[in-house]
Amino acid sequence: MARRGLIIAIDGPAGAGKTTAARGLAQRLGYLYLDTGATFRAVAFQALRQGVDLDDPASLHQLALKSEIRFGGDQNERIYLDGEDVTEAIRTAEVAEAASRVAIYPEVRKPLMELWRRIGHEGGVVLDGRDIGTVVFPDAELKFFLIAEASVRAERRYLERANEPGITPEGVGEQLRRRDAIDSARPYAPLVRAPDAIELDTSRLRPEETLHRLEREALARISKGTGRALTDPVK
């Protein structure tokens, strides 16, 4: 069966601008957007709510299997857990920290990977995460790897969460350093750049500039016949 469009993978560390770029690119192309990190957050949120040990991969595996996770909204921007909209609830610092812990386990990643592949295998999808281009869709037609200086990433995250109680620039920076270490050192599906991924440093780029560069590359691939936009791209 012919694909509906490209499978586009956008990987990189936290704060590099993946989510904003992926959501914007999907909108420009008329593709589905899939935030894989939100699924880890959903499992972590469920574990915290049910008192499941975050260091018990067997229990977390069962939790991931039993939890019904689905996306909704015009651009798949909403996430539902057992029928409940948890889009905002999973964006707390506590859930983010828990998500980085549960994401190291293959027992959690594999059931979620099956979900991502079911949604994305027909193409016409933009996925962002840390191992999309290396593990989830190694044959994706287009792969990006976004990076940014650690200080820039920390500032971006701090500005996103500045209204949360107790949030400080130093604390956010330390959280990112821990997350980077965990993501890069985990034995299964670590954060690494795929050999065929296009690397883009977003440190000095505005979100619109990052999006423009990704869109330009996507349209070039589409024009070569490797995929198609589902709507007329926004100029």
N, C-alpha and C positions, 0 to 999 in steps of 0.2 A: 504494500500500500504506500502510495506517495505521501511524503510528509507535507504538512500544512505550511511549513516554513523551516527556518533554521532552528537548531538547538544552540543557544548562546549561553556559555558559562562565564560567570564573572566571579573570580576568586580573589582573596586577599585578606590581610589582617583587619581587625576591628578598627574603625575610624578612617579607613582609606577611602570611603565614599561608595562602597559597593551597592548598598541598598538604594540610595538615592539615584545612582546611575542606572541600576537594573530596572527600578520601577519606571524611571523616565524613558529608558530605551524601549521597554515593553509598550508603553503608551504611544510612543512615536511610531512604532512598527505595527501596532495593533495586535501584539502578541500577549500571551498570558505571562504573568509575573509570578514567580514562585520563590518565596523567602524561606529557604531551608532552615535558617537559624531559628525561625519562629516555631518550627516543629520541635526542636530541642527545648526551647523555652516552654512549650506546652507540656512536654513530658516532665520537665523540672518543676513546673508549677503544680502539676498533678502530684508529683512525689512530695513536695513540700506540704501540700494541702492534706495528703493522706498519711504523712509521717513515714514515708518509705525512706530507708537508708540510702543516701546518695553514694555510698561506697559499696553497695551490694548490687553487682551487675545482674545477677539472676533475677532479683526482685524488680529491678528497673526494666529488664527485658519483658517480664510479664506485664508490667505497667504499660510499656510502649505497645505491646500487642493488644491489650484490652482497651486502650484509649482510642476513641474515634476522633481523629484529627482531620479536619477538612478546611478548605479555603473558600471564601466567598467575597462578594462585592464586585464592582465593575472590573477591577484590575487584580482580583485575588488578594486584595489588601487586608481583608478581615480573616481572622483565624478562629475556628470554632473547636471546642473541646467537649466531646459528648453533648453536642447541641448547644453549648453555652458560648457566647461571644466573649473570648478572653483577650482580644486584641490589645487592650490597654493594660489588663491585669498582668500580662507576661512581660511588660517593659520595665519592671522595677529592677533596682540594683541587686536585690536579693535573688530574684529569679535569674538574672544574667549570670551571677556568680555560680548558681546551682547548675545552670545550663552548661557552663564551661566544664563542670565536673562530670556530668552525665555523658557529655558528648565524646569523652575519651573511650567509651566502652563500645566494642563491636556489637555487643548484645543489644545496645540501644540504636546504634547507627544503622544496622542492617534492616530492621523493620521499617525505619523511616526512609531509608534509601529505596525500598520497594515502593513506598508511597510516591516519592519524587519521580521515580522512573515510570510509574503508571500514568502520572499526570503529563510528563514531558516527552514520552517516547515518540509521539506523533509529530513533534516539532512545533514551530510557532510559539516558542517559549523562551523566556530569559530566566535563568536561575542564578542566584548568588549564594556564596558560601565559602568554604575553605578547601573543599576537595571535589568540586563539581567537575572540573576539567581533567582531573587525574583519576578519580575513582568512580564517581556517579555516572558521568557521561564522557568517558575518555575519547569517544569518537565524535564529540560535538563539533559541528562545522566551524564554529567560531569561539575562541577562548580569549578572555582577558584576565590579566592579573594586575590588580590595582595596588599600589603601594603609596606610602606617604611617610614623612619624617615622624618619629615618635612624638615629638613635641606638638606637631600639628594635629596628629590624631587625638592626642590627649585634650587639646584645646577644643576640638570639635565635639568630643564626647562630653566635656564639661559643659559647654554651651547648651547641648541638648538636654542636660539633666540639672542645670543650675538651680531650678526651682525645687528640687528634691531636698528634704531636710538632711543636713549633715554632709552634703556633697562639697568637696573641695577640689581644686585643680590637682593638688598633690595626691589626694586619694584616688582620683580618676586615673592619673598617670601610673600609679602603682598597680591598680587593677588591670590596666592594659598590659603592663610588663608581665604580670602573672599570666594573663590570658595568652599572650604571645608565646611564653615559655611552654605552657601546656599544649597549645595547638601545634607548635613546631616539633615538640619532643614526643608526642604520643606515637606509639608503635603502629597503630592502625590508622590509615588515612590522615597522615600529618599535613599541615599546611606547607605546601611546596608549590612552586610554579611549574605548570606543565611545560614540557620542552617546546610545544608549538603555541604557547599562549603569548599574546601581545601584552607586554608590560607597559604600564602607564603610571608615572609618578604624578599624583594629584596634589602634591604639597603646595604648589603655586597656582593651581587651577581653581577657578570658580566652578560650582556644580554644573552650570550651563556649558562651560567650556569642556568639562569632562564628558558630559553627555554628547556634545557635538562631535567629539573625536570618536566616540564609540559608535554613534549613529553613522558617521561617514564610512567607517570600516564595514559596518553591517550592510549598508546599502551597496557598497562595492562588491561584497560577497553575493548579495542577492542579484545584482545585475549580471553576475557571471553564471547565473543559473543554478546556484547551489541552494537557493531558498527563495522565498518570496514574502514580501510584506502583505499582511492581511488587509491593511487599509492604506490609503495614501499617506506617506510620511509627512509629518509636520515640518514645514520649512522654517 
